[in-house]
Amino acid sequence: MPVLRAFLPAMFSLVAAAQQVPPPVQRADVCIYGATSAGVMAAIAGKQLGLSVVLIDNDGWVGGLTTAGLGATDVGNKDAIGGLARGFYRRLREHYDRPEAWRVQSREQFRRAGHRGHEADADAAWTFEPSVAQATMAAMLREAGVEPLRARLDRGPGGVVKAGAHLLRMRTEAGAWIEARVFLDCGYEGDLLAAAGCDFRVGREANTEYGETLDGVQTGNARFHQFGVAVDPYVVQGDPASGLLPGIDAGPPGADGSSDTGVQAYCFRICATDDEANRVPWPKPDGYDPRDHELLLRWFEAGNTLAPWHPVGMPNRKTDSNNNGAISSDWIGQNHDWPTADQATRERIFAAHRRYQQGLLWTLANDPRVPAAVRAEFNRFGLARDEFVATGHWPPLLYVREARRLVGEAVVTERHCMGAEAVADVVGLGAYAMDSHNVHRYVAADGSVRNEGDVQVKVPKPYGIPLRALLPKRAQADNLLVPVCCSATHIAYGSIRMEPVFMVLAESAMHAAALALRGDRGVHDVPYAELQRQLLAAGQVLQWPPPGR
């Protein structure tokens, strides 16, 4: 017994000492959170600039939507894209310039089918297979000497440590620490900026807040992807007492132009094929619930004849298939919790969206209430067997079109997009239309179903995005840049939120980080004239039209 009494205190002291051993720490000049296409380009730029970088892959899929099915590049004006982003698309062109890249069709057959993105006189390819994009980004990272770190931010208390407005370190869910002199939030959700205590917005601003016309609730402008026929919303048709079918709100979302917390719909960008040798039949998901698709079937019975998807041709008889029509791959209104949700909730939302969209495709191919011509269309296609093998040929990422948006040193608005207001500290150009998918599905005054939120308004020409839109308010974070969830209103973000623009802004953000580090100053104090010279030397396009045009 005396021996045991002597042993126990020693054992407890050893345990206490072990518990006090600090967790492992990884240090770098720059920590990039999110291995999206933006994160990849930021990491490559950082290495080219001689910085040490750590690129954190927080979702297990490097390249973001660019490698996860979004092969039909939304760009607006290709000449507005420069720098590493343009280099990436040029490398895709080099791949498809090789005859062996065309395995089941020739490039000439692809072009004759009317598919765009591989024009004979183009220097880059803007339509591509997910696996090719993934291999290209992986090669670029290897050449730069970047190995992504698979980890996720601990979003609990203390997950980000600051000294005043200065970020010192972030903690991963596994308990490791990442210390850096500058941080970039390149994730689609803005988790790092939120954990760092920066102001952000989720939802739509009122038009009155920034002098806009296309923000806030949009019932009058929601003409596209709309019901063209009356469809009954009730479980028992004509009987309001029976309750509403899933996903329908009881009444309108609010006055047009008013603010709300709604988020435009998400979906998966499906890589489908009609190549019989490569086609996998649409899966019927576990937990398939016919009630989720009753509204779709009623839409057909009310007279719709549209095949509700938009399959854009990719090389080798594949597609990037997007939402099209009143009821399609967008699961309207079911993603509003995603931006600020914890990981477990996001995983449930992800699984529910996958179940819905797989069920939609299975229904379109198999339900006898679907018109025969539409069923025939969907039975020609299936998932591409040689894509996304590890995830059952289903895209590994949900298309998060919008989540948090920083409220930073400057806010890009509709006025900037339309050319009514210019900025001096340009770090990239936006050129795509102000594009918002639907946000709500509701019962209109006449008792039929309507969608709300869709806006599609072209911008007159490419416009400048300022460095200040990538910077949190100085008092909140002085060494953080946010090139993806940047500071913009909902409708302006609808134009900015394109993968090539994210890449451009991320490369520019890394150049700003390098200048801050070399000058031993905060990112807010980087001299723009010096940054501009550096960006132009890197091939970025900062004015429209570009010099010499």
Backbone hydrogen bonds, N-H to C=O, Kabsch-Sander energy under -0.5 kcal/mol:
donor,donor_aa,acceptor,acceptor_aa,energy
5,R,1,M,-2.8
6,A,2,P,-2.1
7,F,3,V,-2.1
8,L,4,L,-2.5
10,A,6,A,-1.0
11,M,7,F,-2.5
12,F,8,L,-2.7
13,S,9,P,-2.2
14,L,10,A,-1.8
15,V,11,M,-2.2
16,A,12,F,-2.5
17,A,13,S,-2.3
18,A,14,L,-2.5
19,Q,15,V,-2.3
20,Q,16,A,-1.3
21,V,17,A,-0.5
21,V,18,A,-1.0
26,Q,177,W,-2.7
28,A,179,E,-1.7
29,D,52,S,-0.8
30,V,52,S,-2.1
31,C,182,V,-2.2
32,I,30,V,-0.5
32,I,54,V,-3.1
33,Y,31,C,-0.6
33,Y,184,L,-3.1
34,G,32,I,-0.8
34,G,56,I,-2.1
37,S,63,G,-0.5
40,V,36,T,-2.6
41,M,37,S,-2.1
42,A,38,A,-2.5
43,A,39,G,-2.4
44,I,40,V,-2.2
45,A,41,M,-2.5
46,G,42,A,-2.5
47,K,43,A,-2.1
48,Q,44,I,-2.3
49,L,45,A,-1.7
50,G,47,K,-1.6
51,L,46,G,-2.6
54,V,30,V,-2.0
56,I,32,I,-3.1
56,I,54,V,-0.6
57,D,55,L,-0.6
57,D,149,L,-2.9
58,N,56,I,-0.9
63,G,35,A,-3.6
64,G,35,A,-0.5
64,G,61,W,-1.0
66,T,63,G,-1.0
67,T,64,G,-1.1
68,A,65,L,-0.6
70,L,65,L,-2.2
71,G,69,G,-2.0
73,T,71,G,-1.3
73,T,126,W,-2.2
75,V,73,T,-0.8
77,N,75,V,-2.3
80,A,77,N,-2.0
81,I,78,K,-1.7
82,G,80,A,-0.5
83,G,539,G,-1.4
85,A,82,G,-0.7
86,R,82,G,-1.3
87,G,83,G,-1.8
88,F,84,L,-2.4
89,Y,85,A,-2.0
90,R,86,R,-2.2
91,R,87,G,-2.1
92,L,88,F,-1.7
93,R,89,Y,-1.7
94,E,90,R,-2.4
95,H,91,R,-2.0
96,Y,92,L,-2.3
97,D,93,R,-1.2
98,R,95,H,-1.5
101,A,98,R,-2.1
102,W,99,P,-1.6
103,R,101,A,-1.1
110,F,106,S,-2.1
111,R,107,R,-2.6
112,R,108,E,-2.6
113,A,109,Q,-1.4
114,G,111,R,-2.1
115,H,110,F,-1.4
122,A,119,E,-1.7
125,A,89,Y,-2.3
126,W,117,G,-1.4
128,F,71,G,-0.5
133,A,129,E,-2.1
134,Q,130,P,-2.6
135,A,131,S,-2.3
136,T,132,V,-2.3
137,M,133,A,-2.4
138,A,134,Q,-2.4
139,A,135,A,-2.1
140,M,136,T,-2.1
141,L,137,M,-2.3
142,R,138,A,-2.4
143,E,139,A,-2.6
144,A,140,M,-1.6
145,G,141,L,-0.9
145,G,142,R,-1.0
146,V,141,L,-2.7
147,E,145,G,-0.5
149,L,55,L,-3.2
150,R,148,P,-0.6
151,A,57,D,-1.6
151,A,149,L,-0.8
154,D,171,R,-3.0
155,R,153,L,-1.0
159,G,156,G,-1.9
161,V,169,R,-2.8
163,A,166,H,-2.7
164,G,162,K,-0.5
166,H,163,A,-1.7
167,L,165,A,-0.6
168,L,161,V,-3.2
169,R,161,V,-1.4
170,M,178,I,-2.2
171,R,159,G,-3.0
172,T,176,A,-2.8
173,E,152,R,-2.6
175,G,172,T,-2.0
177,W,24,P,-2.6
178,I,170,M,-2.9
179,E,26,Q,-2.9
179,E,177,W,-0.5
180,A,168,L,-1.3
181,R,28,A,-0.8
181,R,29,D,-1.2
182,V,29,D,-1.7
183,F,479,N,-2.7
184,L,31,C,-2.7
185,D,481,L,-2.4
186,C,33,Y,-2.6
186,C,184,L,-0.9
194,A,190,G,-1.8
195,A,191,D,-2.3
196,A,192,L,-1.8
197,G,194,A,-1.7
198,C,193,L,-2.3
201,R,405,R,-2.7
204,R,260,D,-1.3
207,N,257,G,-2.4
209,E,206,A,-1.4
210,Y,206,A,-0.6
211,G,207,N,-0.7
212,E,207,N,-2.6
217,V,258,S,-2.3
223,R,221,N,-2.5
235,V,243,G,-2.9
236,V,239,D,-0.5
237,Q,235,V,-0.6
239,D,236,V,-2.5
242,S,239,D,-2.0
243,G,240,P,-1.6
245,L,233,P,-2.7
248,I,245,L,-1.1
249,D,441,R,-3.2
257,G,217,V,-2.8
258,S,255,A,-2.2
260,D,204,R,-1.7
265,A,438,N,-2.3
267,C,399,Y,-0.6
270,I,268,F,-1.0
270,I,321,S,-1.3
272,A,270,I,-0.9
273,T,382,G,-2.5
274,D,317,R,-1.0
275,D,317,R,-0.5
276,E,274,D,-0.8
278,N,275,D,-1.8
279,R,275,D,-0.9
279,R,276,E,-0.6
280,V,383,L,-2.5
288,Y,285,P,-1.4
292,D,289,D,-1.9
293,H,290,P,-1.7
294,E,291,R,-0.9
297,L,293,H,-1.9
298,R,294,E,-2.3
299,W,295,L,-2.0
300,F,296,L,-1.8
301,E,297,L,-2.3
302,A,298,R,-1.7
303,G,300,F,-1.8
304,N,299,W,-2.1
309,W,307,A,-2.5
310,H,322,N,-2.3
312,V,310,H,-0.9
312,V,320,D,-2.3
314,M,318,K,-3.5
318,K,314,M,-1.2
319,T,272,A,-1.5
320,D,312,V,-2.1
321,S,270,I,-2.6
321,S,319,T,-0.5
322,N,310,H,-2.1
322,N,320,D,-0.5
328,S,330,D,-0.6
331,W,266,Y,-1.6
332,I,330,D,-1.2
334,Q,331,W,-1.7
338,W,335,N,-1.6
340,T,337,D,-0.6
341,A,337,D,-0.8
341,A,338,W,-1.3
346,R,342,D,-2.4
347,E,343,Q,-2.4
348,R,344,A,-1.7
349,I,345,T,-2.5
350,F,346,R,-2.9
351,A,347,E,-2.3
352,A,348,R,-2.4
353,H,349,I,-2.5
354,R,350,F,-2.4
355,R,351,A,-2.6
356,Y,352,A,-2.5
357,Q,353,H,-2.8
358,Q,354,R,-2.7
359,G,355,R,-2.2
360,L,356,Y,-2.4
361,L,357,Q,-2.2
362,W,358,Q,-2.4
363,T,359,G,-2.5
364,L,360,L,-2.5
365,A,361,L,-1.4
366,N,362,W,-1.3
367,D,363,T,-2.6
370,V,367,D,-1.9
375,R,371,P,-2.5
376,A,372,A,-2.5
377,E,373,A,-1.8
378,F,374,V,-2.1
379,N,375,R,-2.1
380,R,376,A,-0.9
380,R,377,E,-0.7
381,F,377,E,-0.5
381,F,378,F,-0.6
382,G,273,T,-1.3
383,L,280,V,-1.9
384,A,271,C,-2.1
385,R,278,N,-3.3
385,R,383,L,-0.5
387,E,384,A,-1.6
391,T,388,F,-1.1
392,G,389,V,-1.4
393,H,388,F,-3.2
394,W,391,T,-1.4
399,Y,267,C,-3.1
400,V,398,L,-1.5
401,R,399,Y,-1.4
403,A,404,R,-0.6
404,R,189,E,-0.7
405,R,201,R,-1.9
406,L,485,C,-2.3
407,V,199,D,-2.2
408,G,406,L,-0.6
409,E,468,R,-0.9
409,E,471,L,-2.3
410,A,468,R,-1.1
412,V,410,A,-0.5
412,V,487,S,-2.1
416,H,413,T,-0.7
417,C,413,T,-1.8
418,M,414,E,-2.2
419,G,416,H,-1.4
420,A,415,R,-2.0
421,E,415,R,-1.2
426,V,424,A,-1.0
427,V,465,I,-2.8
428,G,465,I,-0.6
430,G,463,Y,-2.3
432,Y,495,S,-0.5
434,M,457,V,-3.0
435,D,433,A,-0.9
436,S,434,M,-0.5
436,S,455,V,-2.4
439,V,452,E,-3.9
440,H,452,E,-2.0
442,Y,450,R,-2.7
443,V,249,D,-1.3
444,A,442,Y,-0.6
444,A,448,S,-3.0
447,G,444,A,-2.1
449,V,231,V,-1.3
450,R,442,Y,-2.6
452,E,440,H,-2.7
453,G,218,Q,-2.2
455,V,436,S,-2.0
457,V,434,M,-2.0
463,Y,430,G,-2.2
465,I,428,G,-2.7
467,L,425,D,-2.7
469,A,466,P,-1.3
470,L,467,L,-2.3
471,L,468,R,-0.8
476,Q,473,K,-2.6
477,A,473,K,-1.7
478,D,165,A,-2.3
481,L,183,F,-2.0
482,V,470,L,-2.5
484,V,185,D,-0.9
486,C,484,V,-1.6
487,S,469,A,-2.9
488,A,406,L,-0.5
488,A,486,C,-0.9
489,T,412,V,-2.6
493,Y,489,T,-3.0
494,G,490,H,-1.2
495,S,492,A,-1.5
496,I,492,A,-1.9
497,R,493,Y,-2.6
498,M,496,I,-3.0
501,V,498,M,-0.5
502,F,498,M,-2.3
503,M,499,E,-2.2
504,V,500,P,-2.3
505,L,501,V,-2.9
506,A,502,F,-2.3
507,E,503,M,-2.3
508,S,504,V,-2.3
509,A,505,L,-2.4
510,M,506,A,-2.0
511,H,507,E,-1.9
512,A,508,S,-2.2
513,A,509,A,-2.3
514,A,510,M,-2.4
515,L,511,H,-2.2
516,A,512,A,-2.2
517,L,513,A,-2.4
518,R,514,A,-2.6
519,G,515,L,-1.9
520,D,517,L,-0.8
521,R,516,A,-2.5
523,V,478,D,-2.0
525,D,522,G,-1.6
526,V,523,V,-1.0
531,L,527,P,-2.1
532,Q,528,Y,-3.5
533,R,529,A,-1.9
534,Q,530,E,-1.9
535,L,531,L,-2.8
536,L,532,Q,-2.6
537,A,533,R,-1.9
538,A,534,Q,-1.3
539,G,536,L,-1.4
540,Q,535,L,-2.3
542,L,540,Q,-0.6
549,R,546,P,-1.7
